[in-house]
Amino acid sequence: MELTDRKKRILKAIVELYVETAEPVGSKAIAVALGNSVSSATIRNEMADLEEMGFLEKPHTSAGRIPSPKCYRIYVNELMEHHRLSIQETESINEALHIKLQELDRVLSRAGQVVSNFTNYPVYALAAGKKEFTIARFDLLSVDENSFIAVIMTDDSRVKSKLLRCEVPVDASQLPILAALLNKDFVKHSGTEMSQHLMKIASQIPGALFMILSQTVEYAVEVLDDVQHKMIYTTGANRILDLPEYQDVGKANELMKFLSAENAALPMPDDNAPMKILIGPENVEAALKDSSVVVASYDIGDDMRGLIGVVGPTRMDYATVAARLSYFAEGLTRMFDQRQLPKHEEDVTT
């Protein structure tokens, strides 16, 4: 059975009414949404056809209909109108983009919080793409005669530090010399390469200084091993409790646990794709089968990209979420590249 223009108009009305109310949609409400250009009787007949075609579902306790995942997919692909950001929305997002460009992990965490705030849905943020990280800089700071602080910056601008204790006295005057050696011979190398080089120069360094050097390199290897795994930051998971779709405690807990898991297989856009929308059963993970995900990609530089994903019910306002997330991701790309905010779109409305 073919999807006529009238059927498409009815589907569009049902999706948008259901997004707004979270209640099954009846023929009278659809007739009003269509400006009473189609009678309720005709709409009921069309809804019956659409249900038979798999675009609508009928809850047992209601005479109205709700969209199926198949309906949301055709809505996103064909029926959804482009959401034009208002000046207020763009100004709000631009203000939120004033994230201090320091450690990447802080930027990711803050970006996730910002997006969760302006979508009111749970959000995950992560960085991916680079195969192997290295150390960009070492600093050694004296604390007392038996301890020092190793400060390490990775080549993706993350800064880590740790108080290290030494069994032999730490000569504060030697720390700048050791730091210079580390910055000369141990930067831009993998953890394995740093360990190998340390063994090569072991006989050339006095015992006490070699112990400090060894502890610092060991810590650097630990840092690289830690950051080599994808950084995933989730925020706003408890927001799902405010949505009628997740009033079932078991269902809500399952999703919240999944979002909080360190190794969760979260959706990502296809290579070089700026955005991806996955609806209900299109998600591979069982915990997301009743949810939808809108995930956007932005360029961090140095062969890395950042990802921000919004997780919500299939009744998500896809047009608004996609528009805001796309604009925010564009802003992050500009921020990492030029430290500039995106310009207003020419079609922004008031």
C-alpha positions, 0 to 999 in steps of 0.5 A, a space after each residue: 500500500 502506497 503512502 499518499 500525501 494525506 497519509 504522510 500529513 497524518 503521520 507527521 501530525 501524529 508524531 508531533 502531537 505525541 512528542 508534545 503530549 506523550 499521549 496516544 493521538 486520536 482522529 479529532 486531534 489530528 483533524 484540528 492539527 490539519 486545520 480541519 481539512 480532512 474529516 475525522 472519519 477519513 482520518 480514522 480510515 487512514 489510521 487503520 491503513 497506517 496501523 496495518 502498514 506498521 507505522 502506527 501502534 494502538 495501546 490496549 487502553 486507548 482508542 488513539 494511536 502512537 508512532 512505531 519506530 518505522 513511523 519515526 524513521 520515515 518522519 526523520 528521513 522525509 517528513 521532519 522540517 528543519 528546525 531553525 534556531 532562534 537568536 535566543 537559542 544560538 546566543 544561549 549555545 554560544 554562551 555555553 561554548 565558552 569552555 576553557 580550552 585546557 585538558 580535553 577530558 574537562 572539555 568533554 565532561 563540560 560539553 556533555 553537561 551543557 548539552 544535557 542542560 539544553 536538551 533535558 536528556 541524558 548525554 554521553 561525550 567521548 573522544 575517539 579516532 587516534 590510535 596511540 597517544 604519547 607524552 608531550 611534556 614532563 615537569 617535576 616539582 619538589 615537595 620534600 626530601 623524599 617526594 616529588 610531583 610528576 606532572 605529565 601532559 599528553 599530546 591531546 592536552 590532558 594534564 595528569 599529576 601524581 605525588 611520587 615518594 622515593 626511598 632515597 633523598 630527592 635533590 630538588 636542584 636535580 629535578 630541572 635537569 631530569 625534566 629536561 632529559 625527559 623532555 628531550 628523550 621521552 616525549 613523542 614515544 609510546 609507553 613501550 618505547 619509553 621503557 626500552 629507552 629507560 633501560 638503555 640509559 640506565 648505566 649512564 644515570 646515577 642510582 638516586 637520579 635513575 630511581 626518580 627517572 624510573 618512577 616518572 617514566 613508570 607513571 607516564 606509561 600508566 597515564 598512556 595506558 589509561 588514556 588509550 582507552 576511550 574517555 566516556 563521560 555521561 551526564 544527566 542519566 537521572 533525567 530519564 526518570 522525569 519521562 513517562 516512558 521510563 516510569 518502569 523502575 526496572 526499565 529506567 535502571 537498565 538504561 541508567 546502568 548502561 549509560 554509566 558503564 565504562 565500556 558501554 558500546 555507545 552509538 557513533 556516527 559513521 566515518 566522516 558523518 557529522 550526525 547519526 540518528 538511531 531509533 528504537 530497535 535500530 540500536 544494537 544494544 539491548 538497553 537502547 532498544 526502547 530509546 533513540 540516540 542522536 549523536 553528532 561528531 566534531 573535529 578535535 584535531 590531530 586525527 581525533 574527533 569528539 562525539 556527543 550523543 543524546 539519549 531519549 525516548 523514541 518520542 524525542 523532538 528529533 528536529 530540535 535536538 538535531 538542530 541544537 546538537 549540530 550547531 553545538 558540535 560545529 561550535 566545538 569544531 571551531 573552538 578547537 580549530 580557531 577558538 572562534 564561535 560559529 556565526 549565526 545562520 542566515 535563516 535564524 528566526 526570532 
